[in-house]
């Protein structure tokens, strides 16, 4: 792996390289934050409950209970 910063010979080149590096770090930070929020949404308590219900084949009774509750609430 070559060191691309080895060829920097003056302050202007150093500042340009620093700007590029800061920009690259900023993009990586934003991507990491988006990934973190995606994981947080995927593993929310409601999603975890749904995954557990589907894996244990309990999703049908739970869905029936939710539909029943929605009808009861709508009839109020």
N, C-alpha and C positions, 0 to 999 in steps of 0.2 A: 504494500500500500504506500503510495507516494504521499508526501506531505505537501499539499498545495500552498500552504502558507509559508513555505521555505523561500519562495521566490519574491516575497514582499520586500521591497527595497526602500520605500519612502512612506511618509505619513499618509498621503492621499490613498495609496494602495491599501494600507493598513485599515484606514477608516472605511473604505469600500468593502473590504473583506469582513469587517466587524458588522456593517449594516446588513450584508448578506447573511451572516451567521445569526444575527438577532432576528431577522425576518424568518429564517428557517426554524429557529427555536420557537418563535411565536406561532407559526403554523402547526408545529408539532404539539405545542401546548393546547391549542384550540382543538386539535383532533383528539387529544387525550381527554379533554374535558367532555367533548361530545360522546366519546366512548364510555366514559364514566357515567354520564347521565343515561345513556342507553342501557347500561347494565343495571343501574338503579331502577329504571322503569321495568326492565324485564324481571327483576327479582323483587318486585313490590309484594307486600303481603297478600294482596288479592290475586296476583298472578301465581304466587307460590301455592296458594290454596287451590286455585284452578288446576295447576299442574298436578298437585297431589291427588285431587279428586279424579282427574282423568287417568292417572297411573293406577289408581286403586279401583277403577271402574265405579266410582261413586258419583260420577257426574250426572247421570240420569236423575237420581233422587234429588240431588241438589238443584238441578235445573227445574224440576217439577216444583220444588219448594219455592224457588224464586218466582216462577210464573204464578203460583198460588198467591204469594204475598203481593205481587204486582196487581193482580185482579182485586184483592181485598182492599188495597190502598186506593185503586182507581174507583172502587164502588163507594168510597166514603164521601 
